[in-house]
Amino acid sequence: MSDTSFLDWPFFESRHRELAAALEEWCVTHLPVDHVDVDAACRTLVVALGAGGWLTHSGAGEGERLDIRTLSLIRETLARHDGLADFAFAMQGLGMGAVSLFGTTEQREWLERTRAGKAIAGFMLTEPGAGSDVAATATVAERVSGGWRLSGEKTYISNGGIADVYVVLARTGEAPGAKGLSAFLMPADAPGLSVVDRIDVMAPHPLAHLRMDGVVLPETALIDKTGEGFKIAMTVLDHFRPTVGAAALGFARRALDEALVRVGRARPSGPLADYQMVQGHLADMALKIDAAALLIYRAAWVKDQGAARISREAAMAKLYATEAAQEVIDMAVQLHGGDGVRTGMPVENLYREIRALRIYEGASDVQRLVIARSLLT
């Protein structure tokens, strides 16, 4: 059983502790799922998470605000049990984050479907020539009679190929760079949208390279106003970056749990846990986990208290938690010896799962830039 003493920290309220306990019980019953068919697994997870009521927390209802502590607790708990379950939950939130924060009543009909587990969401941001540099987005949205026509390509899109609806960032040209971008809500069955390629990665998730070849959307597809796309995207990431750190924290906690079991096993010469060097490694792992948790839930608490932006806090949480989790998991693999790199071992799976978190939603070096600029301005 993972350490839950952090739930007594002053960042949390009784409702958070009750949610964490209920979700833990749900996870023990429902996770992990069979990952042989990743697309099918994700669809199953979305339905199950919706039926369990957990996806209601992935977006904010009319007049509500996203609770970042709740989002973070859910991601940490799901990730500790099943990385794909965390992915399925997170993408329902991130995919519809723009609608949750800026959408119209009509657009929010899609949000209610994703919150119920009746539709799968995707966020079309990254392009072949625009990853960390969102301002370099080349996808174009042109005004046409009654709406917009979108042309361009997006890649490494989570839920690409299985999503029912996407939020897409495109250039509308009000100004150069970041100021000329807008956000649109696009159904997956829109004529002209196609899957160029499915992308296989080391920890399997539904990813795709998508193309928009003259996709026509109605005026009502525009989220907020033209030229606000970059602000919308950064606001969404501001809300969800601490939760990426929380997912990494869940992976790290599971790695420490597995390591404790491993080093505690009886051996003719005594358990590995008797060796001081091993104890030192365990201490370092625990230290990194608590430090990451403090940064994550500090950021989440600050946002939940009403802060307009938490760019610095979110960057610190995401950067430290993902980098620290990589180190914790690496040590867990080391403590397992040869078994640590055997396919199918929990720590081997965690080793593959954690790596992408240091890249997506702002790579580690991007987070360093965010933190440095907050010090220099």
C-alpha positions as CSV (number, residue, x, y, z in Angstrom):
1,M,0.0,0.0,0.0
2,S,1.5,3.3,-1.0
3,D,2.1,6.1,1.5
4,T,-1.0,8.3,1.9
5,S,0.2,10.5,4.7
6,F,0.5,13.4,2.3
7,L,-3.3,13.6,2.2
8,D,-3.1,15.1,5.7
9,W,-1.2,18.1,4.4
10,P,-3.0,21.4,4.6
11,F,-3.3,21.6,0.8
12,F,-6.3,19.2,1.0
13,E,-9.8,19.3,2.3
14,S,-11.9,16.4,3.6
15,R,-13.5,16.0,0.2
16,H,-10.2,15.4,-1.4
17,R,-9.3,12.7,1.1
18,E,-12.7,11.0,0.6
19,L,-12.3,11.1,-3.2
20,A,-8.8,9.6,-2.9
21,A,-10.1,6.7,-0.8
22,A,-13.1,6.0,-3.1
23,L,-10.9,6.1,-6.2
24,E,-8.4,3.8,-4.6
25,E,-11.1,1.3,-4.0
26,W,-12.4,1.6,-7.6
27,C,-8.9,1.1,-9.0
28,V,-8.3,-2.1,-7.0
29,T,-11.5,-3.5,-8.6
30,H,-11.2,-2.2,-12.1
31,L,-7.5,-1.8,-12.9
32,P,-5.3,-2.6,-14.8
33,V,-7.2,-3.4,-18.0
34,D,-5.9,-5.6,-20.8
35,H,-3.5,-3.5,-23.0
36,V,-3.2,-6.0,-25.9
37,D,-5.4,-3.8,-28.1
38,V,-4.6,-0.3,-26.9
39,D,-7.4,1.5,-28.8
40,A,-10.0,-0.9,-27.4
41,A,-8.4,-0.6,-23.9
42,C,-8.7,3.2,-24.1
43,R,-12.3,3.0,-25.2
44,T,-13.1,0.6,-22.3
45,L,-11.4,2.9,-19.8
46,V,-13.3,6.0,-20.9
47,V,-16.6,4.1,-20.6
48,A,-15.6,2.7,-17.2
49,L,-14.3,6.0,-15.9
50,G,-17.4,7.7,-17.0
51,A,-19.7,5.1,-15.4
52,G,-17.7,5.5,-12.2
53,G,-18.3,9.2,-12.2
54,W,-14.6,10.0,-12.3
55,L,-14.8,11.9,-15.6
56,T,-17.1,14.5,-14.2
57,H,-13.9,15.9,-12.6
58,S,-12.1,16.1,-16.0
59,G,-14.0,19.3,-16.9
60,A,-16.0,22.1,-15.3
61,G,-19.8,22.3,-15.5
62,E,-21.5,25.5,-16.3
63,G,-20.5,28.1,-13.7
64,E,-18.0,25.7,-12.1
65,R,-14.2,25.8,-11.9
66,L,-11.8,23.0,-12.5
67,D,-10.4,21.8,-9.2
68,I,-6.7,21.2,-9.9
69,R,-6.1,19.3,-6.6
70,T,-8.8,16.8,-7.5
71,L,-7.5,16.4,-11.0
72,S,-4.0,15.8,-9.6
73,L,-5.1,13.3,-7.0
74,I,-7.1,11.4,-9.7
75,R,-4.1,11.3,-12.1
76,E,-1.7,10.3,-9.3
77,T,-3.9,7.4,-8.2
78,L,-4.8,6.2,-11.7
79,A,-1.1,6.3,-12.8
80,R,0.0,4.3,-9.8
81,H,-2.4,1.5,-10.9
82,D,-2.4,1.7,-14.7
83,G,-0.7,4.3,-16.9
84,L,-3.2,3.8,-19.7
85,A,-6.0,4.7,-17.2
86,D,-4.3,7.9,-16.4
87,F,-3.9,8.7,-20.1
88,A,-7.6,8.0,-20.8
89,F,-8.7,10.3,-17.9
90,A,-6.2,13.0,-18.7
91,M,-7.1,13.3,-22.3
92,Q,-10.7,13.8,-21.6
93,G,-9.7,16.8,-19.5
94,L,-6.9,18.2,-21.7
95,G,-8.8,17.5,-24.9
96,M,-11.8,19.5,-23.8
97,G,-9.9,21.9,-21.6
98,A,-10.5,24.8,-24.0
99,V,-14.2,24.2,-24.0
100,S,-14.3,23.7,-20.3
101,L,-12.6,27.1,-19.7
102,F,-13.9,29.2,-22.7
103,G,-16.6,27.3,-24.5
104,T,-20.2,28.4,-25.4
105,T,-23.3,26.6,-24.1
106,E,-23.6,24.9,-27.5
107,Q,-19.9,23.7,-27.4
108,R,-20.3,22.5,-23.9
109,E,-22.7,19.8,-25.1
110,W,-19.6,18.0,-26.3
111,L,-18.0,18.5,-22.9
112,E,-20.9,16.9,-21.1
113,R,-20.5,13.9,-23.4
114,T,-16.8,13.5,-22.6
115,R,-17.5,14.0,-18.9
116,A,-20.0,11.1,-19.1
117,G,-17.6,8.8,-21.0
118,K,-19.8,8.9,-24.0
119,A,-17.3,10.6,-26.3
120,I,-13.5,10.6,-26.5
121,A,-11.6,13.9,-26.8
122,G,-8.3,15.0,-28.4
123,F,-6.2,18.2,-28.5
124,M,-4.6,19.0,-31.8
125,L,-1.7,21.3,-31.0
126,T,1.7,19.8,-32.1
127,E,2.7,19.9,-35.8
128,P,5.6,18.5,-37.7
129,G,7.3,21.9,-37.5
130,A,5.8,23.2,-34.3
131,G,6.3,21.3,-31.1
132,S,7.4,23.3,-28.1
133,D,7.2,26.4,-30.2
134,V,3.4,26.7,-30.5
135,A,3.7,30.2,-32.1
136,A,5.2,28.5,-35.1
137,T,1.8,26.8,-35.9
138,A,1.3,26.5,-39.6
139,T,-2.2,25.1,-39.9
140,V,-4.4,27.7,-41.5
141,A,-8.1,28.6,-40.8
142,E,-9.6,30.8,-43.6
143,R,-12.9,32.5,-43.4
144,V,-15.5,31.1,-45.8
145,S,-19.2,31.7,-46.2
146,G,-20.8,30.7,-42.8
147,G,-17.6,29.6,-41.1
148,W,-14.0,28.5,-41.5
149,R,-11.9,26.2,-43.7
150,L,-8.9,24.5,-42.0
151,S,-5.9,23.0,-43.8
152,G,-2.7,21.6,-42.3
153,E,-1.2,18.7,-40.4
154,K,-0.9,17.8,-36.7
155,T,1.2,15.1,-35.3
156,Y,1.7,13.1,-32.0
157,I,-2.0,13.8,-31.3
158,S,-3.1,11.8,-28.3
159,N,-6.3,9.8,-29.0
160,G,-5.6,10.5,-32.7
161,G,-7.7,8.1,-34.7
162,I,-10.1,7.1,-31.9
163,A,-11.3,10.5,-30.7
164,D,-14.9,11.7,-31.4
165,V,-14.0,15.4,-31.2
166,Y,-10.9,17.5,-31.2
167,V,-9.9,21.1,-30.2
168,V,-7.5,22.3,-32.9
169,L,-5.3,25.4,-32.9
170,A,-5.0,27.1,-36.3
171,R,-3.6,30.4,-37.8
172,T,-6.3,33.0,-38.5
173,G,-3.7,35.7,-39.2
174,E,-4.8,38.6,-37.0
175,A,-1.1,39.2,-36.2
176,P,2.2,37.4,-36.7
177,G,3.3,34.6,-34.4
178,A,1.3,33.7,-31.3
179,K,-1.2,36.6,-31.7
180,G,-2.6,35.2,-34.9
181,L,-3.9,31.9,-33.6
182,S,-7.4,30.7,-32.9
183,A,-9.0,27.6,-31.4
184,F,-11.8,25.5,-33.0
185,L,-13.9,22.6,-32.0
186,M,-13.9,19.9,-34.7
187,P,-15.9,16.7,-34.8
188,A,-13.8,13.7,-35.8
189,D,-16.1,12.9,-38.7
190,A,-15.7,16.3,-40.3
191,P,-15.1,15.8,-44.1
192,G,-11.5,16.4,-45.0
193,L,-10.0,15.2,-41.7
194,S,-7.9,12.0,-42.1
195,V,-5.4,9.9,-40.3
196,V,-2.1,10.0,-42.1
197,D,-0.4,7.5,-39.8
198,R,-0.7,5.9,-36.5
199,I,2.4,6.4,-34.3
200,D,3.8,3.6,-32.2
201,V,5.8,4.6,-29.1
202,M,7.7,2.8,-26.4
203,A,4.7,2.9,-24.0
204,P,1.8,2.2,-26.3
205,H,-0.9,4.9,-26.4
206,P,-3.3,6.0,-29.2
207,L,-1.2,8.6,-31.2
208,A,-1.6,9.7,-34.8
209,H,-0.5,12.1,-37.5
210,L,-3.6,13.9,-38.8
211,R,-4.3,15.9,-41.9
212,M,-7.0,18.6,-42.5
213,D,-7.6,19.0,-46.2
214,G,-10.1,21.9,-46.4
215,V,-12.1,20.9,-43.4
216,V,-15.1,23.3,-43.2
217,L,-16.4,24.2,-39.8
218,P,-19.4,26.5,-38.9
219,E,-18.8,29.8,-37.3
220,T,-20.0,28.3,-34.0
221,A,-16.9,26.1,-34.0
222,L,-14.7,29.1,-33.0
223,I,-13.8,28.9,-29.3
224,D,-13.9,32.4,-27.7
225,K,-12.6,35.0,-30.2
226,T,-10.2,35.0,-33.1
227,G,-6.6,35.7,-32.1
228,E,-7.1,34.2,-28.7
229,G,-5.9,30.7,-29.5
230,F,-2.4,31.0,-28.0
231,K,-3.9,32.4,-24.8
232,I,-6.4,29.6,-24.7
233,A,-3.8,26.9,-25.2
234,M,-1.5,28.3,-22.6
235,T,-4.3,28.7,-20.1
236,V,-5.3,25.0,-20.6
237,L,-1.7,23.9,-20.2
238,D,-1.4,26.1,-17.1
239,H,-4.3,24.2,-15.5
240,F,-3.1,20.7,-16.6
241,R,0.7,20.9,-16.2
242,P,0.6,20.2,-12.5
243,T,-1.4,17.1,-13.2
244,V,1.3,15.8,-15.5
245,G,3.6,16.0,-12.5
246,A,0.9,14.2,-10.5
247,A,0.9,11.3,-13.0
248,A,4.7,11.1,-12.8
249,L,4.3,11.1,-9.0
250,G,1.9,8.1,-9.3
251,F,4.5,6.3,-11.4
252,A,7.2,7.1,-8.9
253,R,5.2,5.9,-5.9
254,R,4.5,2.6,-7.6
255,A,8.2,2.2,-8.4
256,L,9.1,2.7,-4.7
257,D,6.4,0.3,-3.7
258,E,7.8,-2.3,-6.1
259,A,11.3,-1.6,-4.9
260,L,10.4,-2.0,-1.2
261,V,8.8,-5.4,-1.9
262,R,11.9,-6.5,-3.9
263,V,14.5,-5.5,-1.4
264,G,12.5,-7.0,1.5
265,R,12.5,-10.5,0.1
266,A,14.2,-13.1,2.1
267,R,17.5,-14.4,0.7
268,P,20.1,-16.8,2.1
269,S,22.5,-13.9,2.9
270,G,19.6,-11.7,4.1
271,P,17.3,-9.2,2.3
272,L,18.8,-6.5,0.2
273,A,17.1,-4.0,2.5
274,D,19.8,-4.8,5.2
275,Y,22.5,-3.2,3.1
276,Q,23.2,0.5,3.9
277,M,23.7,1.4,0.2
278,V,20.2,0.0,-0.6
279,Q,18.8,2.0,2.3
280,G,20.4,5.1,1.0
281,H,18.8,4.6,-2.4
282,L,15.4,4.1,-0.8
283,A,15.9,7.3,1.2
284,D,16.7,9.3,-2.0
285,M,13.6,7.8,-3.7
286,A,11.4,8.8,-0.8
287,L,12.9,12.3,-0.7
288,K,12.3,12.9,-4.4
289,I,8.7,11.7,-4.1
290,D,7.9,14.0,-1.2
291,A,9.6,17.0,-2.8
292,A,7.7,16.4,-6.0
293,A,4.4,16.0,-4.2
294,L,5.0,19.3,-2.4
295,L,5.6,21.2,-5.6
296,I,2.6,19.6,-7.4
297,Y,0.1,20.2,-4.6
298,R,1.5,23.7,-3.9
299,A,0.8,24.6,-7.6
300,A,-2.7,23.0,-7.5
301,W,-3.6,24.7,-4.2
302,V,-2.5,28.1,-5.5
303,K,-4.7,27.7,-8.6
304,D,-7.6,26.5,-6.6
305,Q,-7.3,29.5,-4.4
306,G,-8.1,31.7,-7.4
307,A,-4.8,32.6,-8.9
308,A,-5.2,33.9,-12.4
309,R,-2.0,32.2,-13.6
310,I,0.4,29.7,-12.1
311,S,2.9,29.4,-14.9
312,R,5.9,29.4,-12.6
313,E,4.4,27.0,-10.0
314,A,3.1,24.7,-12.7
315,A,6.4,24.7,-14.5
316,M,8.3,23.9,-11.3
317,A,5.9,21.1,-10.5
318,K,6.0,19.5,-13.9
319,L,9.7,19.8,-14.4
320,Y,10.8,18.5,-11.0
321,A,8.2,15.7,-10.7
322,T,8.8,14.2,-14.1
323,E,12.6,14.4,-13.8
324,A,12.6,13.0,-10.3
325,A,10.2,10.2,-11.2
326,Q,12.6,9.2,-14.0
327,E,15.3,8.9,-11.4
328,V,13.2,7.0,-8.9
329,I,12.0,4.5,-11.5
330,D,15.5,4.1,-12.8
331,M,16.7,3.2,-9.3
332,A,13.8,0.8,-8.9
333,V,14.9,-1.0,-12.1
334,Q,18.5,-1.1,-10.7
335,L,17.3,-2.6,-7.4
336,H,15.5,-5.3,-9.3
337,G,18.7,-6.4,-11.0
338,G,18.2,-8.3,-14.2
339,D,14.5,-8.7,-13.6
340,G,14.2,-4.9,-13.8
341,V,14.6,-5.0,-17.6
342,R,12.5,-8.1,-18.2
343,T,9.5,-7.3,-20.4
344,G,6.3,-7.3,-18.4
345,M,7.8,-6.5,-15.1
346,P,6.0,-3.5,-13.4
347,V,9.2,-1.5,-13.1
348,E,10.1,-2.1,-16.8
349,N,6.7,-0.9,-17.8
350,L,7.1,2.2,-15.6
351,Y,10.5,2.9,-17.2
352,R,8.8,3.1,-20.6
353,E,5.8,5.0,-19.3
354,I,7.7,7.9,-17.6
355,R,9.9,9.0,-20.5
356,A,7.2,10.7,-22.5
357,L,6.1,12.9,-19.5
358,R,9.4,14.8,-19.7
359,I,8.4,15.8,-23.3
360,Y,4.7,16.4,-23.7
361,E,2.8,19.5,-22.5
362,G,6.1,21.4,-22.5
363,A,9.4,19.6,-22.5
364,S,11.7,19.9,-19.5
365,D,13.8,22.6,-21.1
366,V,10.7,24.6,-21.9
367,Q,9.8,24.5,-18.2
368,R,13.2,25.8,-17.3
369,L,12.7,28.7,-19.6
370,V,9.3,29.5,-18.1
371,I,10.9,29.5,-14.6
372,A,13.9,31.6,-15.6
373,R,11.7,34.2,-17.4
374,S,9.5,34.5,-14.2
375,L,12.7,35.4,-12.4
376,L,13.9,37.9,-15.0
377,T,10.7,39.9,-15.5
